[in-house]
Amino acid sequence: MDLLEGNFKLNEIQKLEGHTDRVWNLAWNPATGISGIPPMLASCSGDNTVRIWQQNSFGTSWEFRSCAWSPCGKLLATASFDATTSIWANVGGDFECVSALEGHENEVKSVSWNPAGNLLATCSRDKSVWIWEVLPGNECECLSILQGHTQDVKMVQWHPFLDLLFTCSYDNTIKIWAEDGDSDDWHCVQTLNQASNGHSSTVWALSFNSTGDRMVTCSDDLTLKIWESDPKATPPAGDGFVPWRHVSTLAGYHDRTIFSVHWSREGIIACGAADNAIRLFVKNEGVDGPLMKWLNAVQWSSQGTRLLASASDDGTIKIWELASVA
């Protein structure tokens, strides 16, 4: 992967203000931004609120209307420092909490929906990962508690097409979990660590490409790493799982912790770090990002690369548009 430069730039469209503390994370609603439906974005903050923003019908500004969306875009799951996870539904134009999940001993760090929207994964400072089944009526039941990590689990992320769960941790590893078809138990089928050319410090986040055969991870070791599924490898679990292998390492672009990374549908990787920069990468092609206060998250719009959202310690969200340089 090469740093994207020369022919593109990021134009700031709008700064979204309203949170009174740092913005930790954000998520685009996958059912918006198409067929005339204005894009919608959720953000969560240290001020203990989740805010939902939607572009107005004229496409000129973003407005406050009332942080992982379900695949259908109808439910929003939020993870909290109070060790709970809440599921919210749009009821008559207002978002109401329809389910509260309890069980973790410490703050819940991340939440993610599987591709079908019937499973939810959560992770915590208590080193555990929980898998929940979403039942009719939006009730949730814990299916499995995964205990493989030895330190805080920073992020959970389902594969975009398969029921494979990827987790990254303060223990410097990425673990991949699959369900045992015979027992219905979930187990670790592969661990990506330093022995497999992995990270040497905390792994903060990961993201998949549009075809699901590659992923990118970011770390406190100041690197991005590209991984791919290797169909020629022998499945470690012997159950048809395709193992992942290291492809390349991107180093020397950030000089402080890389907290967030997201791979767009068109193949552009965006990453945000504590050095206040957004950087964009593309494969085998040749913009440094604009400066802001400490960046906690970046995410491309689910419908393409035109819009990029970033969340910052200054309590704001910025919306950027990727544009060509004439």
N, C-alpha and C positions, 0 to 999 in steps of 0.2 A: 504494500500500500504506500502511496506517495501523498505528501501534503498537497491539498488542492490550492493552487495559486494561479494568479495571472488572469484568468478569464472569468472569475466569479467573485462576488462580494456579498456580504450580509448587510442588508439595510434594516435598521430598526424601524418597525412600523408603529409600535405603541408600547408604552410602559404601563403595566396594570398595577395600580396601587390600591391598597385596602387592608392588607395584612399589617399587623403591628409588630411582628417579630419575623425572624428569618423564615423563608419559604424552603421547606425541606424537599418537596417532590411535586411532580405534576403529571397529568395524564390527559391525552386527547381522547375525546369520545369517538370510537370507531364508526359509529353510525351517522356522524355529522360530516359536513364539508363536501357532501355529494348530493346530487339531485335537488339542488336549490336549498338544502338544509344548511344554515350557517354553522361554521365550525364551533365546537364547544370544548372547553378546557376546564379541568378540575385541578385545584392546587391545595396543598395542605401545609400548615405552618406551625411554628412554635407558639403562636397565639391561641392554640387549641381550636382552631376553626378550619373547616374545609370550605373553600369558595369555588363557585361554579361560574365560569365566564363564557359569554357567547357573543360572537361578532354580530353587530346589528344587521338588519336586512339590507342596508346600503353598502355594507362591507367597508365602512369607513372607521369604525371604532369597536372596541370591546367593552361590554357592559357587565357589571356584577349582577347575577341573577339569584341567587339565594343567599392511596388514590390511584385504584385500578378499576377501569370500566370493564363490565362483562362484555363478551364478544358481541352481544346484541345491542349494547349501548344503553340498556334500560336500567341496569343496576350499577351502583358504585360501591366498591369496598374500600374502607379506610382503616389504616393501622395506627395505633395510638401508643403514647408513652404510658398510658394507664394499664397496659397489658391486655387490652381488648381489641377486637376487630369488629367494626360495624358495617352492615350492609344497608344501603340507602336506595330507595326507589322513588321515582317521580310520581307523586300522587296529586292529581289535580293542579299541576304546575308548581308544587312545592315538593322538596325532597324530605322524606320521612324515613326514620330508622326502622327497618322491618325485621332486623335480626342483629343480635349482639353475641359475639363469640368470645367465650372466656376459657382459660385453661393455661395460657402461658404464665410463667412466674414473673417475668420482667417485660419491659417495653417490647412491643411488636415492631420490628424493623421494616418489614416488607410484606406485601400481599400480591397474589397473582392468580388469575383465572386460567383454567385450561382451555384448549380451543373450542370445546363443546359447551363451555359455560356451566358444567355440572359439578366441577371440582374447583376448590379454592385451596391455595397453599399459603401458609403464614410462617414467618420465622421470627426469632427473638434473641435478645441478649442472653436468654437462658440456655442457648446453644442448641435448642430443639427446632425442628420443622414439623408443622402439623398439616395434615391433609384432611380437608373437610368435604363432605358431599352435600351439595345444595339440593334440598328436597322440595317437593311441591309446597307452595305457600312461602317459599324463601326461608324455610327452616333449614338449619345446618347440623350435620352429625359428623363427629370426628371419626375418620376411617383409620388413621394411622398416625403415630408419633415417631418421627425419625430422629435418632440420637447420634448420628455418625460424626458430627463436627465436634472439635475439642475447644472451640472458642465461639464468640458471638457469630451468629449467622446474619450477614448484612443484606442479602437479597435472595429472593426466590423468583424464578422465572420459568414458566412452562415453555416447552418447545412449541413453535407456532402451528405445527400440524399433528404432532404425536403426543401421547400422554407420557411424556418424559419430563421430569422435573429437574431443573438445574439450580444449584444453590452455591453461593459464594460466601466466604467467611474470613473472619479475623485470623483464622488458623492458616491463611495463605493458600487455601485450596478451593477448587471448584468440584462439587460432587454431582453425579448424575444418578437419579433414582428412577426405578421402574417397578411396576406391579408384577408380582409373581402370579402368573395365570392359574396356577394350581391352588395356591393358598389365599390369594387376594391380599397378601401382605406386600408392603412396599419395602424395597431393599436397594442399597447402593450398588450400582453395576459398574461404576468407574469413578476414580478419583484423579483429577488433574492437579499435579503438584510439581515441585521443583525437579523431581526425578523424571517427569515427563515434559521438561522444559517450561514448566509453569512459573508462577509468580513467586517472588521471594519475600513478599510482605502482604498485608491485608488486601484481599480482593473485594472491591466495592460494588462492582456492577458488571452486567453482561448484556449483550443484545445479539439477535440473530439477523442474518441477511434474509432477503425476501423468499428465497427457496429453502431455507432451513437447513442447508448443508454446511454453513459456516457460521461461526459466532466470533464476537470480539469481547474481550474482557479488559477491565482497567483496574489499576492497583495503586497502593501506597508506594510501590517500588518505582513509580514514575513512568511506567511503560503501559502500552496497549499490546495485547497479544491476540493473534488471529488463530483460530482453530477450525478444523474441518472434520466431518465424519469420514471415516476411512473404511469403505466397503470391502477392502482386501484384508483387513485385519481379522484376527480370530476373536469372536465375541467372548469377553472375559466371563460372562455369565452363562454362555452356551444356550441362550434363549432367543437368538435372533437379533439382539441389540447390536447396533453398529457403533463401535468405539470411535472416540474422537482423538485427533492427534494435533500437535502444535505445527503451525505453518510458518509463522513469522512473528517477529517482535518489533514494535515501533517504539523507539527510545530517542531521547534527546529533544523532544518537542515541548515538554512541560518540565518545570523545575520545582513544582510542588504537587501534592497528592492529586491524582485524577479520580474524581468522585463519581462521574457519570459518563456513560457512553451510549449512543443510540445509532443503529444502522438503518438508513432510509430504504424505501422500496426501490429507489433508483441506484442504490449502491454507494451512497455517500455516508461515511462515518463521521459523526459529530461527537466531540468529547469536551467536557468542561472540567476545570481544575481549580485548585486553591490559588493558582497564580493569576487568577482573574481573566483567563483567556478561553475562548472557544476556538478549537481547531477542527478543520475539516480534512478528511482523507478520502482518496479514491484509489482504485486499483490501477497500477501501471500508468498513471497519468499525473501530470503535473497540472486559502486565504486565512491568513492569520485572522483570528476572530477579534471583535471589538473587546475593549476592556470593561469589566464591571467588578463589583465586589465579589468576594468568594462565591463561586458557583457550586450549587448542590446538585443540580439536575439539568439535563438537556434532553429534549425529545422532539423528534420530527412529527409533523402531522401524519396521522395514519393513512391519509389519502394521497401522499406524495411528498416531494421534497421542497415544495414552495415555501412552507411555513415551518419555522423552528421556534420552539419555546424554551426559555431558560429560566431557572429559579435561583434566587440569590439570597445571601445573608442580609442584604439591605431591605428585605421584606417585599421586594417587587418581583414580578414576572415580566419578562420582555418577550415580545413577539418579533421575530426576524423573518425577512423574506429573502430567499436566495435569488440573486439576479445576475445576469450576464453583464460583463463589462464591455462596453462598445469599443 
